[in-house]
Structures are given as C-alpha cells and as structure tokens.
Amino acid sequence: MAVPFIDIKRFEPGFLDTWNEKVKSMSENAQFIGGNEVTDLETNLATWAETKYAIGCANGTDALQLALRAVGVGRGDKVLLPDSTFWATFEAVVNVGGDPYTVDTNPVDLQMDFQVFQEAVEKIKPKAALVVHLYGWGTSKIEELRKFCKEKNVSLIEDGAQCFGVKHNGKSLYKDALISTTSFYPAKVLGAAGDGGAVFTNDEELSVVTRRLVNHGRTSHYEHGLVGWNSRLDSLQAAFLNLSLKHLQKRIESRKTSQNIYYKELPGLGIGVIQPPKGYDENGYCNVTLVDPEVRPKIEAVLKEKGIGFGNIYPGAMSDQPGAKPYLIERFGKDGNARRISKSVLNFPLFAYMTNSEMDEVLSAIKAYNASK
C-alpha cells in the first residue's frame, strides 16, 4: 500500500458539505473581500495565538515582509536569520531592502544557535533578527533569545509558519513574541484552500502599521500614509480557515498520535529521532530524523520502491542557495551545522488522520531496508 508524504484531503465527516454550502452562499452574495469571515478569523486567530492582535494577509511570505516593515526594517538595515530555514525567510529580508546575515544551527534542537547569534549581534549590531520555529517546535533558548534582543534593542521577528498550535510552558508560542507570523499554505497544520498568512502582536502600534501595510498603506479609502501593497486575505480563504479551526485540535491530536509512534518505534530501527526541547507541546507538523548522509539515499530508494513518501526539510543551507549569493553579507558560525544537517535530515509521512495501516507500511519499509543491509 502506497503512503503519501502528506495528504491534505482528509477532512472530517460533513466538512466538505459545509464548505461547499459556504462557498455557494458567499458567491451568491459576492462576499469576496473583507467582511465578517475575515474579522471573525482574526478574532479566532488571536484567541488561539493568545495575542491582542492578529492581522490576516495574503500569504506567509508577505507576513514576514509585513513584520519586517512594521518594525522599521528598510534599505541597508542589517538583519540576522537562521541558515536553516525555508527560502521565504531569507527572501523577505531582501524584499524589504534589508541586508541578510545568516546564523548557523544548533545540532541539538536544530534551531538557530543562540551562542553564535549573540556573537553576531555584538559584531554587527543589527536592526532586527528573524528566528524561525522549525518543525513544529522552537529553540530551547527562546526566553533567553527574547530577553537578549530586548536588551540589545534588536527587533525580534518570530517566523511561526510551522508552529501554529504549539505551546511553550503552557502558553501559545506566539504569546510573548514582539511580533510573529504564520502561513496558511495548505500543507500547514492549519492550512487554507490556497495561500494565506497572518501577523500576531500584542503591540498596538505594530498592529496599526501592519494593518495599513496590508491594504496599500491606507489611512482612509483614498489617503495613504504608508507605501504598502495589496496583501489582503480574501474572504473565501478566511471562511475555510474558520471552518478548519473548529476541527484543529482533533487534527493536531491525530498528528501527535502518529508522531509518538515514530518516537517509540524508530530508535529501535536504527533511525535517530529528534524530539522537541523541554517545555514544548508540539503540533505534529512533521517528524525529524537524522541519518548518515551516505545511508540516506539507500533508505530513500527502499521508500520509493515501496511507494512511501518522504521529505528532506530542508535539503540545503540558505547561505548555499544560488539566489543568496548577490545579497548575503556574512555567514556566522564555523561548524557548518546547517550544511551537515541538511545532508542528514529525513522526514517520514505525517499528516492528520493517518491510519494504523499506513503507519505499519512505513515501519515495514524501514524494516525492509534494515533486512537488505
């Protein structure tokens, strides 16, 4: 039996019927931009994030650019970001005119290395920094990182595209952030029926600036106090997300059930599993394993033969991307952990409502690889 790496078509009974009726009703009334679905979603998102403000936008990349602009990053401003992340994090800094500097990865929690980050801050005195909460958790040093940035007057933006629903020490990971973002790309834990994103903050001024930037910098319909762009979240996406939020806790629990099976079974099969740092209640976004780079292709070959999906999140360091070369100012960290980890990481199938039979197929494929050695 083939098992996909991710399946985003597994909805709760009656979900699609409700969605189809919602689309019909909204289409009949031409409810496409703004309206109750968007305002309701922002209220719902703020409740989940435990923040005062949530501002919907067109996608997760825009959310990063909005957050950077909101804290004042512009042409020539220095910005630190992880060397292990998705391209959008690097891209967002460049797109707002900032100068990107990358920070190497901690080999234990696979997040941005706090010690290297501290050294980088002292050396270049950046205006802002981006920390990315990868894999459905975050750095073990999140509280120290926030405190350090505040002391050094560095605006810390938290890229939470993979951590919606994650808690740290019993609170939403977004709650204590200066400003944070998420993505509603369909493959996320909370995915839309297309693109979407959001910015979270407890700071009223940052929320006002962000909301203006989302809608052409408007202060009134034909008055523009800022140069923004059109990054409005459309009403149909908001409606889909509102429906999904009603089921999100069940989806997260389903993901975590499968994840816990991996935690239990994979070490006995010779696969090194990375677990979140202490204090994190993860959302089951993905499982993360590290294998010998020489062995990884052999495991992948067996998975392909058996029809088992897999991923490499992420297959390369930001500083090595061809598109980074014209913009990257400096890479901090001498150990090359981001490069090494990218050659070792292997992700097995994980999604909401994965069946026991599918899990058995994945584990059987790994056992088949072991038997073939």
Protein Blocks (a to p, Z undefined) as FASTA:
>chain_A
ZZdfbdckbccehklmmmmmmmmmmmmnopaggcjklmmmmmmmmmmnopabdcddfbfk
lmmmmmmmmnopaehiacdddfbdcfklmmmmmmnopacddddddfklopacfklmmmmm
mmnopabdcdddehhiacfklmmmmmmmmmnopacdddfklmghiaeehiafklmpmbdc
ddfbfkbmbdcfbdcdddddfbfklmmmmmmmmnooiabfklcfbdcddfbdcfklmmmm
mmmmmmmmmmmmmmmmmmmmmmmmmmmnopacddddehiacehlaccddddfklmmmmmm
mmmmnopacddddfbdfklpmklmmmmmbdcdjklmmmmmmmmgccddddehiafklmmm
mmmmmmmmmmmZZ
